[in-house]
Each structure stands twice: as structure tokens, then as C-alpha cells.
Amino acid sequence: MDPWLFRRISVRHLIDGDAFDVIGRVIARTDTDVTLMRRDGRVEVVHVAAIAAAREVPEDDGRHRAAHLVSIESLTAMLERVSRPLATGQRVLVADLPQVQGRHTPNDANIQTHVENPHLSAQLTLCGDWLAIDSIRIAPSANRSSACRDLFDVASTWARARGAVHAWMITDESDNELATDLRALGFVEV
């Protein structure tokens, strides 16, 4: 696997003689293009021939704003990019992902995956510094709080290896049991 995948880099590239800077995580790289995902989930393709300078940007989770302080406008734009627009009767809960010990290297180049076990299933999507947890199904026979904790542990490890520091989850306003379980994991409603 490409050792540059999911590293945050700063790239200065030239377009018609003008210099532009892009900072993002490498999500794909070929001989001709580098595809970067910005913090807000926007994707930008930079032509290798146009790159004037590039460097790795050190990881510094301390400079990230807490998840619950991100503006609803920014969050709504990301939701529409990778998930779906918020419908009537739905709410968004956000959380900071827990720190993981050591550097975890992803074993694949995916920015989206499906998690499934006998008790639950969910769709995970990377969106810049955010993890979208979507399409959650918890088996009626499962212990909901335990299933949510297991999902959050797996999702956090997968997302942290790809540079995410926050997570969001869309729930129905009527599903207070799920919201309670998520709040116990550090999620707050925005």
C-alpha cells in the first residue's frame, strides 16, 4: 500500500502561473495526480506536473476545535457531501474520537467501509477530519449500549488510522434510547 495514504500534506501547485496551496490528506496517488481530502471533506485533485512544493504537515490534534463547537453550517455542508441532508424529525449528534495509542496504519485505502457483526451493522465514511456513522442497525436481541460501544470502538480505530478526529451520527428524534447510548459515549446534539 502507498505509504503516503492518509498522511496530511501541504501542496503548492501552479495554475496558469498562479500559486495555490492545498492542505489535505492523501486519499489517492498516481503518476499524474494526487487526490487530497480537505478537513471539511472537499476533495481536490492536483496534477503532479503542477506541484511546485509539497511537505508533510505534522499531526496535532490539539489544534482541532471540539466537535460540539463546529458550526452547524459547516456540519450541514459536510452532511450533504457524504451522507444525506438532514430530514425533518432527525438530529445530528457529534463526538470527538478517542485517542489511540501509537500510530495505526490502515490496511486498505478505503474511505468508506461497512461494519457488521451478529449484533449490529453500520456504514462508515471518512469526510476530512470527520467520520460519518450511518445506516445503523442494531439487532433487537442485542444489548444496545454494548453494541453502540463496540461500534464506536471499531469505528474510532478505523477512522483514527485515516486521520479523523471527530464523528457524527444522524438519528431519528424519536429514538431516545439510541441517543442516550450515544451520549454515554460522549456524543452531544448540535
VOPAGU-2260 file (C-alpha; in pm, 1 decimal, decimal comma):
REM VOPAGU-2260
SITE   aa  ch    i         X         Y         Z
SITE  MET   A    0       0,0       0,0       0,0
SITE  ASP   A    1     113,4     355,8     -71,4
SITE  PRO   A    2     293,6     490,5     240,2
SITE  TRP   A    3     156,1     840,3     170,5
SITE  LEU   A    4    -208,1     738,7     200,8
SITE  PHE   A    5    -395,8     930,7     472,4
SITE  ARG   A    6     -97,2    1149,2     557,4
SITE  ARG   A    7    -175,2    1520,5     580,0
SITE  ILE   A    8      31,7    1719,5     331,9
SITE  SER   A    9      60,8    2077,0     214,7
SITE  VAL   A   10      95,4    2117,0    -161,7
SITE  ARG   A   11     177,5    2433,9    -353,2
SITE  HIS   A   12      80,6    2396,1    -716,5
SITE  LEU   A   13      74,3    2627,5   -1013,4
SITE  ILE   A   14    -219,6    2700,3   -1239,8
SITE  ASP   A   15    -158,0    2945,6   -1524,5
SITE  GLY   A   16     140,3    3088,8   -1336,1
SITE  ASP   A   17     -54,0    3149,8   -1010,9
SITE  ALA   A   18      37,8    2955,9    -695,7
SITE  PHE   A   19    -230,5    2778,9    -492,5
SITE  ASP   A   20    -190,8    2597,4    -161,9
SITE  VAL   A   21    -390,1    2292,9     -60,9
SITE  ILE   A   22    -368,9    2110,5     270,7
SITE  GLY   A   23    -535,2    1772,0     293,7
SITE  ARG   A   24    -499,9    1400,0     342,2
SITE  VAL   A   25    -375,4    1193,7      50,9
SITE  ILE   A   26    -660,4     959,2     -44,7
SITE  ALA   A   27    -522,2     851,7    -383,4
SITE  ARG   A   28    -198,9     894,1    -577,1
SITE  THR   A   29     -94,4     805,2    -931,0
SITE  ASP   A   30     198,7     903,1   -1151,0
SITE  THR   A   31      -1,8    1201,8   -1277,0
SITE  ASP   A   32    -234,4    1310,0    -991,9
SITE  VAL   A   33    -256,6    1338,2    -614,6
SITE  THR   A   34    -606,3    1338,8    -466,4
SITE  LEU   A   35    -641,8    1521,3    -135,0
SITE  MET   A   36    -932,2    1537,0     107,5
SITE  ARG   A   37    -950,8    1864,9     298,1
SITE  ARG   A   38   -1058,3    1890,6     664,2
SITE  ASP   A   39   -1413,8    1971,8     557,2
SITE  GLY   A   40   -1434,6    1669,2     327,9
SITE  ARG   A   41   -1393,2    1852,3      -2,0
SITE  VAL   A   42   -1178,4    1657,1    -246,3
SITE  GLU   A   43    -919,8    1822,1    -469,3
SITE  VAL   A   44    -710,8    1662,9    -744,1
SITE  VAL   A   45    -367,3    1816,9    -800,1
SITE  HIS   A   46    -167,7    1736,0   -1111,8
SITE  VAL   A   47     180,2    1614,5   -1019,1
SITE  ALA   A   48     339,8    1817,1   -1301,4
SITE  ALA   A   49     196,5    2138,1   -1149,2
SITE  ILE   A   50     335,0    2079,4    -796,9
SITE  ALA   A   51     599,5    2335,9    -704,0
SITE  ALA   A   52     647,6    2216,6    -342,4
SITE  ALA   A   53     498,7    1964,8    -103,2
SITE  ARG   A   54     559,5    1868,2     257,4
SITE  GLU   A   55     403,1    1655,3     524,0
SITE  VAL   A   56     208,5    1850,1     786,6
SITE  PRO   A   57     260,8    1717,6    1140,0
SITE  GLU   A   58     -37,0    1571,7    1319,9
SITE  ASP   A   59    -153,4    1795,3    1601,6
SITE  ASP   A   60    -490,2    1701,4    1743,9
SITE  GLY   A   61    -454,0    1985,3    1994,8
SITE  ARG   A   62    -533,4    2243,1    1727,7
SITE  HIS   A   63    -871,4    2090,1    1646,4
SITE  ARG   A   64   -1182,4    2256,4    1778,6
SITE  ALA   A   65   -1403,0    2027,7    1988,3
SITE  ALA   A   66   -1671,2    1856,8    1778,5
SITE  HIS   A   67   -1962,1    2029,7    1950,8
SITE  LEU   A   68   -1810,8    2374,7    1871,1
SITE  VAL   A   69   -1814,6    2325,8    1492,9
SITE  SER   A   70   -2073,5    2547,7    1328,6
SITE  ILE   A   71   -2396,8    2385,7    1218,2
SITE  GLU   A   72   -2341,7    2541,2     871,8
SITE  SER   A   73   -2007,2    2360,3     831,1
SITE  LEU   A   74   -2156,9    2036,7     958,0
SITE  THR   A   75   -2459,6    2065,8     728,3
SITE  ALA   A   76   -2232,8    2116,6     424,8
SITE  MET   A   77   -2034,8    1801,4     514,0
SITE  LEU   A   78   -2354,4    1603,3     575,5
SITE  GLU   A   79   -2479,5    1691,4     230,1
SITE  ARG   A   80   -2143,8    1597,0      73,6
SITE  VAL   A   81   -2116,0    1243,0     209,7
SITE  SER   A   82   -2433,1    1144,4     385,3
SITE  ARG   A   83   -2768,8    1294,9     317,5
SITE  PRO   A   84   -2942,7    1621,1     401,1
SITE  LEU   A   85   -3094,0    1628,4     746,3
SITE  ALA   A   86   -3462,9    1542,1     720,6
SITE  THR   A   87   -3745,2    1663,1     939,9
SITE  GLY   A   88   -3752,5    1457,1    1256,9
SITE  GLN   A   89   -3378,9    1383,5    1256,1
SITE  ARG   A   90   -3097,4    1514,2    1472,1
SITE  VAL   A   91   -2719,0    1514,2    1448,7
SITE  LEU   A   92   -2502,5    1400,6    1736,3
SITE  VAL   A   93   -2126,5    1467,3    1730,8
SITE  ALA   A   94   -1829,6    1348,3    1935,8
SITE  ASP   A   95   -1454,1    1371,8    1948,4
SITE  LEU   A   96   -1291,7    1038,0    1869,3
SITE  PRO   A   97   -1084,8     889,5    2149,9
SITE  GLN   A   98    -707,3     891,6    2116,1
SITE  VAL   A   99    -549,0     566,0    2006,5
SITE  GLN   A  100    -212,5     452,5    2133,9
SITE  GLY   A  101      67,9     455,0    1877,5
SITE  ARG   A  102      35,2     507,1    1505,3
SITE  HIS   A  103    -217,1     279,5    1340,9
SITE  THR   A  104    -158,9     220,7     973,0
SITE  PRO   A  105    -465,6     143,3     762,9
SITE  ASN   A  106    -461,8    -194,2     592,9
SITE  ASP   A  107    -652,0     -60,1     292,0
SITE  ALA   A  108    -708,4     264,6     102,6
SITE  ASN   A  109   -1082,7     281,1     161,7
SITE  ILE   A  110   -1254,4     599,7     271,8
SITE  GLN   A  111   -1577,6     406,4     319,2
SITE  THR   A  112   -1648,2      69,9     480,0
SITE  HIS   A  113   -1931,6    -138,7     616,4
SITE  VAL   A  114   -1909,2    -280,1     969,9
SITE  GLU   A  115   -2116,6    -584,6    1051,4
SITE  ASN   A  116   -2140,1    -845,4    1324,3
SITE  PRO   A  117   -2432,5   -1052,1    1458,7
SITE  HIS   A  118   -2549,7    -760,9    1676,3
SITE  LEU   A  119   -2513,7    -456,7    1451,7
SITE  SER   A  120   -2426,0    -309,6    1116,3
SITE  ALA   A  121   -2328,0      41,5    1010,0
SITE  GLN   A  122   -2177,1     236,3     723,0
SITE  LEU   A  123   -1858,2     435,4     799,0
SITE  THR   A  124   -1746,1     718,7     569,6
SITE  LEU   A  125   -1444,0     944,7     605,5
SITE  CYS   A  126   -1513,2    1313,1     541,5
SITE  GLY   A  127   -1196,5    1513,0     604,2
SITE  ASP   A  128   -1134,9    1519,2     978,2
SITE  TRP   A  129   -1477,5    1366,0    1039,1
SITE  LEU   A  130   -1621,0    1015,7    1047,3
SITE  ALA   A  131   -1981,9     973,2     937,6
SITE  ILE   A  132   -2151,1     677,1    1105,9
SITE  ASP   A  133   -2465,1     599,1     911,1
SITE  SER   A  134   -2728,0     330,8     842,6
SITE  ILE   A  135   -2701,0     182,0    1190,1
SITE  ARG   A  136   -2894,7    -136,5    1253,7
SITE  ILE   A  137   -2890,0    -293,7    1599,0
SITE  ALA   A  138   -3044,2    -638,7    1643,0
SITE  PRO   A  139   -3347,3    -635,5    1874,0
SITE  SER   A  140   -3186,0    -909,7    2084,3
SITE  ALA   A  141   -2862,8    -710,7    2133,7
SITE  ASN   A  142   -2769,9    -505,5    2435,9
SITE  ARG   A  143   -2798,2    -161,6    2272,3
SITE  SER   A  144   -2545,6      20,6    2488,2
SITE  SER   A  145   -2289,0    -258,1    2448,7
SITE  ALA   A  146   -2348,2    -271,4    2070,7
SITE  CYS   A  147   -2304,8     107,4    2045,2
SITE  ARG   A  148   -1982,3      92,5    2246,9
SITE  ASP   A  149   -1848,6    -190,1    2025,8
SITE  LEU   A  150   -1940,8       2,9    1710,4
SITE  PHE   A  151   -1777,2     321,8    1839,2
SITE  ASP   A  152   -1457,0     133,3    1930,8
SITE  VAL   A  153   -1427,7     -26,1    1585,2
SITE  ALA   A  154   -1526,9     294,2    1406,2
SITE  SER   A  155   -1283,1     506,6    1608,6
SITE  THR   A  156    -988,1     279,2    1535,0
SITE  TRP   A  157   -1071,7     266,5    1162,5
SITE  ALA   A  158   -1122,0     644,8    1138,9
SITE  ARG   A  159    -823,3     747,2    1353,2
SITE  ALA   A  160    -593,1     541,6    1129,2
SITE  ARG   A  161    -718,2     762,1     843,6
SITE  GLY   A  162    -674,4    1090,1    1032,7
SITE  ALA   A  163   -1027,2    1160,4    1155,0
SITE  VAL   A  164   -1067,1    1324,9    1495,2
SITE  HIS   A  165   -1446,5    1372,5    1517,0
SITE  ALA   A  166   -1757,5    1169,0    1439,6
SITE  TRP   A  167   -2117,7    1245,7    1358,2
SITE  MET   A  168   -2423,5    1029,6    1359,5
SITE  ILE   A  169   -2773,6    1109,6    1236,6
SITE  THR   A  170   -3057,8     965,1    1443,7
SITE  ASP   A  171   -3433,2     997,9    1444,6
SITE  GLU   A  172   -3554,9    1241,2    1709,8
SITE  SER   A  173   -3793,4     968,3    1827,5
SITE  ASP   A  174   -3507,5     723,7    1902,1
SITE  ASN   A  175   -3425,8     847,4    2251,0
SITE  GLU   A  176   -3277,0     512,9    2356,3
SITE  LEU   A  177   -3006,6     532,1    2087,7
SITE  ALA   A  178   -2941,4     899,9    2169,4
SITE  THR   A  179   -2898,0     809,8    2537,6
SITE  ASP   A  180   -2649,2     533,9    2448,7
SITE  LEU   A  181   -2457,3     774,4    2224,4
SITE  ARG   A  182   -2446,9    1044,2    2492,0
SITE  ALA   A  183   -2289,1     791,0    2726,9
SITE  LEU   A  184   -2009,1     760,2    2466,5
SITE  GLY   A  185   -1953,8    1137,2    2457,3
SITE  PHE   A  186   -2186,5    1237,7    2172,9
SITE  VAL   A  187   -2374,7    1567,3    2202,3
SITE  GLU   A  188   -2657,7    1704,0    1991,4
SITE  VAL   A  189   -2587,5    2006,3    1771,4
